Structure formats: C-alpha cells, structure tokens
Amino acid sequence: MAINNDQEFLVQKIRSQYTEKQHTELDELKALDAKVRKPANVFAYVYGSVSAIIMGAGMSLVMTDIGSVIGVTSMVPGIVVGVVGMGMALSTYPIYKKLLDSRKKKFAPKILKLSEKLMKQ
C-alpha cells in the first residue's frame, strides 16, 4: 500500500506526539527568555485590568445614580476613584518596562553565554 505525501506528513505528525523529545540548548534558551518575560507580562495584564476596573467604577459612580442609592453624592468620589484608576492605568507601562529591564539585566549573562554557544555550533 503506497502512502502519498499528505498521508506521510500526517503519520509523522501523529508519531512525533508519541515520541520522547530530546531537550536541547535551544529549548533552554527559549525557557530562559520566557522566564524573563513572563513575570512582567503577568504583572502588566493583572495590574492593567485592575486599574481599568477601578477607572470604570469611578466612571460608573459619576454617570449613574448608584451614589444616591448608598446615600452619598457620587460625583466627587466618582471623579477621585476614576482619576486613581486612570493614574494606575497610565503607570502600567513604565512599571512593566522597569520590571522587564531588571529581569533582562539579571538573566542577560546566562542568555548571552548560551546564545553565543548556539551560534558557534
């Protein structure tokens, strides 16, 4: 029974899922890069989301009558909460960059050494 190229590709693809992969230095380099970037990315997503929610809560207080339901004038607290959320949102990127840069400095020697080794091969 002859197998055409498409079938052979599919067979190889399925087969590769069941064979044990060898850990290479390139895999180690990718893991180190992920180790540098992941904490900064997680921070940015979480902090940015929280700040957007806080800013939205302030906007909600200003634009709706929620404050009258809880017995306060909602305009001033809404503006304050919204400005705090906006300040947090604006500070997300600079904090992300500082965190990423500090992690790059920490891992740079190891990454550069491994990348030089890989490039010489």
C-alpha positions as CSV (number, residue, x, y, z in Angstrom):
1,M,0.0,0.0,0.0
2,A,1.5,3.3,-1.1
3,I,1.3,6.4,1.1
4,N,1.1,9.8,-0.6
5,N,3.0,12.8,0.8
6,D,0.0,14.2,2.7
7,Q,-0.6,10.9,4.5
8,E,3.1,10.5,5.3
9,F,3.1,14.0,6.8
10,L,0.1,13.3,8.9
11,V,1.6,10.0,10.1
12,Q,4.8,11.7,11.0
13,K,3.0,14.5,12.9
14,I,1.0,12.0,14.9
15,R,4.1,9.8,15.5
16,S,6.0,12.8,16.8
17,Q,3.4,13.4,19.5
18,Y,4.2,10.0,21.0
19,T,8.0,10.0,20.8
20,E,10.1,11.5,23.6
21,K,11.7,14.8,22.7
22,Q,15.3,15.5,23.5
23,H,16.0,18.6,25.5
24,T,18.3,20.9,23.5
25,E,20.1,24.0,24.4
26,L,17.7,25.9,22.1
27,D,14.9,24.8,24.4
28,E,16.8,26.0,27.4
29,L,17.3,29.4,25.7
30,K,13.6,29.7,25.0
31,A,12.8,28.7,28.6
32,L,15.2,31.4,29.9
33,D,13.6,34.0,27.6
34,A,10.2,33.0,28.9
35,K,11.4,33.2,32.5
36,V,12.5,36.8,31.8
37,R,9.3,38.0,30.1
38,K,6.5,36.0,31.9
39,P,6.5,37.9,35.3
40,A,6.5,41.3,33.6
41,N,3.6,40.2,31.3
42,V,1.6,38.7,34.1
43,F,2.1,41.9,36.1
44,A,1.0,44.1,33.2
45,Y,-2.1,42.1,32.5
46,V,-3.3,41.9,36.1
47,Y,-2.4,45.5,37.1
48,G,-3.8,46.9,33.9
49,S,-7.0,45.0,34.3
50,V,-7.4,46.1,37.9
51,S,-6.7,49.7,37.1
52,A,-9.3,49.6,34.2
53,I,-11.9,48.2,36.6
54,I,-11.2,50.9,39.2
55,M,-11.4,53.6,36.5
56,G,-14.6,52.1,35.3
57,A,-16.0,52.1,38.8
58,G,-15.3,55.8,39.1
59,M,-17.0,56.5,35.8
60,S,-19.9,54.4,36.9
61,L,-20.3,56.5,40.1
62,V,-20.2,59.7,38.1
63,M,-22.6,58.7,35.3
64,T,-25.2,56.8,37.3
65,D,-27.2,57.3,40.4
66,I,-25.5,54.5,42.4
67,G,-24.3,57.0,44.9
68,S,-27.8,58.2,45.8
69,V,-28.8,54.6,46.5
70,I,-26.0,54.2,49.1
71,G,-26.6,57.7,50.4
72,V,-23.7,59.8,49.1
73,T,-23.1,62.3,46.4
74,S,-21.4,60.3,43.8
75,M,-19.8,62.9,41.6
76,V,-16.8,63.8,43.7
77,P,-15.9,60.2,44.9
78,G,-16.5,59.0,41.3
79,I,-14.1,61.5,39.9
80,V,-11.5,60.7,42.6
81,V,-11.8,56.9,42.0
82,G,-11.7,57.4,38.2
83,V,-8.6,59.5,38.4
84,V,-6.9,57.0,40.7
85,G,-7.7,54.2,38.2
86,M,-6.5,56.4,35.3
87,G,-3.2,57.0,37.1
88,M,-2.8,53.3,37.7
89,A,-3.5,52.6,34.0
90,L,-1.0,55.2,32.9
91,S,1.6,53.8,35.2
92,T,1.3,50.2,34.0
93,Y,3.7,50.5,31.1
94,P,6.5,52.3,32.9
95,I,6.4,49.8,35.7
96,Y,6.3,46.9,33.2
97,K,9.4,48.3,31.4
98,K,11.3,48.6,34.7
99,L,10.4,45.1,35.7
100,L,11.3,43.7,32.3
101,D,14.6,45.6,32.2
102,S,15.6,44.4,35.7
103,R,14.8,40.8,34.7
104,K,16.8,41.2,31.5
105,K,19.8,42.5,33.5
106,K,19.5,39.6,35.9
107,F,19.4,36.9,33.2
108,A,21.5,38.6,30.4
109,P,24.8,36.9,31.2
110,K,23.3,33.4,31.1
111,I,21.3,34.1,28.0
112,L,24.2,35.7,26.1
113,K,26.5,32.9,27.0
114,L,24.1,30.2,25.9
115,S,23.2,32.1,22.7
116,E,26.9,32.5,21.8
117,K,27.4,28.8,22.3
118,L,24.4,28.1,20.0
119,M,25.6,30.5,17.3
120,K,29.1,28.9,17.2
121,Q,27.6,25.5,16.5
